[in-house]
Structure formats: structure tokens, C-alpha cells
Amino acid sequence: MDSKPRTRKSHPPSLKAKVAVEAIKAHKTTAQIAQLFGVHPTQVGGWKKQALAGLPDIFFSV
């Protein structure tokens, strides 16, 4: 049995943004995007969802 504790891999925001943009474009499947960037398909969907949720805040003006 492996005695090393599991550590979560931290991905830089720039990678998350690139993955999210690819997912929003929808030119490739989630699985293809995940394989291309070396991340789990679940992360692709999660980062896409986060990006879409944050878009209105970018255009918010006071």
C-alpha cells in the first residue's frame, strides 16, 4: 500500500481560463479538452461553469 498522503494538484488561474474558454467555444468534447490540457473532465465542466458565472461581474459598472 502507498503510505504517501494524497495531495491535490494546484492549477494556475491561466490554465483554468484557457480550459474554460475552450469549453465555452465547444469545438471539442469535454474529454478532448481534458486530455489536451492534462486535467480531469470534471474540472473542465467546473471551470466552465465558474467562468460563465463570473462573466457578468466583468461587465458590471458602478
Residue pairs with C-beta under 8 A, 6 or more apart in sequence:
11 39
11 43
15 37
15 39
16 47
16 50
17 51
18 37
19 33
19 37
19 39
19 43
19 44
19 47
19 48
20 47
20 48
20 50
20 51
21 51
22 28
22 33
22 36
22 37
22 44
23 30
23 33
23 44
23 45
23 47
23 48
23 51
24 48
24 51
24 52
28 36
30 41
30 44
30 45
31 41
33 41
33 44
34 40
34 41
34 43
34 44
37 44
